[in-house]
Amino acid sequence: MTKLKTVFFGTPALSVPYLDLLHQLSDVQLVVTQADKPRGRGMEVSPCAVKQRALELHLPVLSPEKLKDDFDKIAAVPFDLGVAVAYGKIFRPNFLALPKLGILNVHFSLLPHLRGAAPVQQALIQGYTQTGISVFWIRPGMDDGPLFLQKEAPILPQDNAQTLFEKLIPLGLEGLKEALEQIQAGHLTQTPQQGNPTLAPMLQKEDALLRPEVLSAQELHNRVRGLACGPKPKVPFTHNGKTEWLQLVRTELAENSPQTTPAGTLLCIERNRGILVKCKEGSLWFNEVHPAGKKAMPAEAFANGRGLKPGDGVFKE
């Protein structure tokens, strides 16, 4: 049986295993990535992870600044199917019309839930306990095309963005493999999305500035989990008249909390657990923190180094 002729659209490292799978199961005609950008400490211009892998596989690559810049080159490539995984650019209708069968996308949520750029992070931030992957057909709207298939995965209390990515990436590979095998056999499933959509907007730096007097313990904890990949979660810390932003690496919900203590108050310091801080509702253990200019450390070591004691209302501006 003749293999499908495909074009792969992807950019970051998480997309690389999908390119490898597509290379294994189809005849990849072209790889399209975002343009080379300054990366690393030296900010030298370098290719993205997908482009590096495509070159290793001796596949032709295009990395346009804007997708429309290379429309003619892509249109000149005869291909049956496009596959996109974290490409990061919008497909206009003229691009969607290029392949005979259409363009599939692997999205890390159960659509129509969490449409947008950050479904893994937002699933945690928004308090989801269930998520999954969706293989769907791209349409001009944002993640609203018909579904090919979906696979579910639980979100465990100990999950953060990193562990959830580690869970969903292989699940997405399983789903894409199944979809490609069905398409190769002539089955082109298109099931409309059902239910009210929710959104997963891209995270901004200001989303990581967390204030215990504004957020409940559960909300703050969920944000720390969701921001494990992306902007670093920070809380204001005021001491001796100076305020800095203290990065939170790991937190833990407390079982009990005083009702009348002001939010931001340091309630206690406990060895091998950290520091307990009152939030708008409930209290949260800061287990591990990362002060600016220093290495990450147990939160009790930070508190002891600063001479903090229970009752100090310092976790606010």
N, C-alpha and C positions, 0 to 999 in steps of 0.2 A: 504494500500500500504506500502511495506517495505521501511523504510528510507534508504537513501544512507549511506554507511559506508565511513567516511571521516577521513583525517588527516589534522590538521591545523598547518601551519608554520607562526610564527609571533613573534615579540619581544617587541616593545615599547607600550606605553599606547594607542596610536591611533589605535592599532590593537585589543584592548580588546573588543570593541563593535562588531567586526566581529567574534571573537570567540564566544561571547554570541549568535549572530545570527545563527552561524553554529551549536551550541549546541541545539538551539531551533528547527532547521529545518532538522537536520541530526543526525546520530548516530556517534558521534566523538569517534574514536578508540584511538587516540593519539594526543598529542600536542607537537610540536618540537619548541624550542626557542634557541636563542643564549646562550652561557654559562654564568653562574653567574659572575658578575664583581664587582669591588669596586665602590661604589656609595655614594653620599652624602658628607657632610663635613668631616665626620670621615673616609671616604673611606673604609667602611666595605664591605666585599663581601656579596652581596645580590642578590636575583633573580630578573629578569626583570618583568615588569608589566603583561605580558601575562602568565608567569609561575605562578605568584601569583594568578591570576584569575583562571587558570586551576586547581590549588590545591584547591581553594574554591569550584569549581564545581566537585571536586573528579574525575578529569580526569587524566589518566596517562601522564607523561611528560618526555621528554628527552631534555637535554640541553648540547649537545656535543660542545667541543671546535672547532672541525671540523666535518662537516656533515658526511664525510666518516667514522669517528670513530664509528658511530652507524648505519652504513648501514645495517648490519645483523639484528639488532633489529628492524629497520624500515621495512625491507624487510619481516620480520616474521609476520607483521601485515597485515591481509587481508583488503584492502580498495578499494573503487570504485573511489574516487576522492580526490585529494589534493587541498587545498585552501591556498594560501600564501598572506599575507598582511604585508608589511614592515618587512619581515623576516631578510633580510640583508646578506644572503649568496647565492652563485651561485649553481644552481642545475645542476649536471652532467647528461649526458644521461642515465646512469644506474639508477639514482633516478627517472628521468622522466618516465621511463618504468615501475615503480613499480605499480602505480594505474591502474585499468582497463581503466578508461576514460581519465586520464591525470591530470595535475595540473593547476588550475586556479589562476590567479594573479589579484588583484585589484590595479590598478596604477592610480595615481592622475594627469593625463593629458589626452589629446586626442591624443593617439598614431596615427602616428609615431612621433608626436611632443613631445619633452622633454623626451626622453628616458634617464634613469639614476636614480641616487640616490636622487636628490633634485628637483623634478618637480614643487612643489608648490613654493619654494623659487625662482627658476630660471624663472618661469613664470613671476614673478614680476620684477626681475632683468633685464630680457630681454625685458620687455615692452609689454607683451601680454595683450590683452584686453578680450580674451576669452579662457577658458580652460574647464576642465571637468574631468570625470573619464573614465577609460577603464577597462573592465573585459576581459581578454585575456588568451589564452593558452600559458603556458611557453614552450619555446624551448631553445636549447643550447645558442643561441645568446642573446644579451642584449635587452630585452623588444621588441623583433621583431616577436613574435608569432602571430598567427591569432586571430582576435577579436571575442569575443562572443557578446558583446554589448558595447555601449558608451552612456554617458549622458553629456550634455553640461551645463556650468555655466559661467555667465559673471564675469569679473574681474572689480570691480568698482574702481574709482579713490581713494577712501578712504580705500580700502582694503590693508592689509598687510599680512604677512605670517600667523599670528595667525588667523585673520578673514577668510582668504581663506581656511585654514584647517577646521575651524568650518563650512564652507559652503560645502566643498567637502566630509568630513567624512560621514555625513548622506546621501549624494548623492551616495557615494560608497556602503553604506549599502542597499540602494534601488536597485542599480544595481546588487549586489550580490544576494539579495533575489530573484529578477526576474530571474537571471541565474540559481539558484538552483531549482526554481520551474519548469523552462523549462527542465533542465536536468532530474529532477525526472519524467517528462512527456515523456522523450525520445528524446527531441530535443537537438542536439549537434551542435550548430552553430559554424562555423569556417570560418570567412571572412578575407582574406588577408589584411594587412594594405596597405593603398594607400597614395602616396605622398612622398615627400622628408623628411627624418627624421631630427630632431634637437635633441640636447643633453642637458642634465641637470646634469652636474657633481656635485659630492659632494663638498660642500663649505669648504674651508680651512681658517685658521686664517688670512692668508695674504689677502684673498679676502675681509676682513672686514676693511682693512686699506685704507681709502678713502682720496683722495687728490683733493680739489677744483680746483687746477691749471691743473689737468689732466682730470677730469670728467666734463661734462656739468651738469647744474642744474638738468635736467631731469634724467640723468644717476645716479647722486648721490642720488636723491630722490628715484628712483626705488630700489637702493641698500639698502637704509635704510628700505624701505617697505619689501624687500625680506629677510633681515637679522633680522627681528623681532623675528624669531625662529632660533637660531644657533649662529655663531660667532657674537659678538657685533660690530656694525658699529662705526668706530672712525675716527676722522679727527685730523691732527696735529695742535697743538695750541702752538705758541711761544710767550713768554712774559718775559720781563726782562732777555733776553738771555737764557732762559730755554725752552725746548720743552717737552710737554706732549701730550698724545693722549686723546682727549675728545670724550666720547661716545655720539652718537646722538640717542635720543629716538624717536623724532617726528620731521618731517620737512614738509614744504609747499612750493610749487612752487610760485615764484613771477611773477607778470604779466609783469612788465617792468624792464629793466636792462641797466645800462650805458655800452657803447660799449668799451671804452678805459681804464676803471679802471682795474688795475692788479688783476688777480685771487687771491683769498685769502683775499682780502680787506674787512674789516667790513664796510658796507655801512651805516647802521643805526641801532638804538636800539628803539624798539617800545613796549610800555606797553601792556601787554596781548596778544602779538604776538611773540616777541622774537627778534632775531638779524638777519639781512639780510647780507648775505655773497656772494660776487662775485665768480662765478665759471668760468671754461674755456669758457663756453657759458651760458649766462643767470645768474640769481641769485636765491638763495635759502634761505628761512626763516628757521633758526634753532629755532623751537618752544620750545623744551624741550631737556635738555642735562643731562648727568650724569658724573660729574667729578670723577676721581679716589679717592676712600676713602671717598666719600660723598654720600648723597642721590640724586636721580634725582631731578631736579629743573627747573623752567622756565628759558629759555635761557637769558632773560633780567636780571634776578637776578644774574646769573653767570657773565654776562658782568659788571654789576654795582659793584659786589663784587671785581672784578679784576681791577676796575678803567678804563675800556676800553671806547673808544670814536670812533665815526665814523672817518674813514680814517686810523685807525690802520691796518696795513697789517700783521695780526698775524696768520691767519689760513693756515699756511704752515710751513715747516721746515726751 
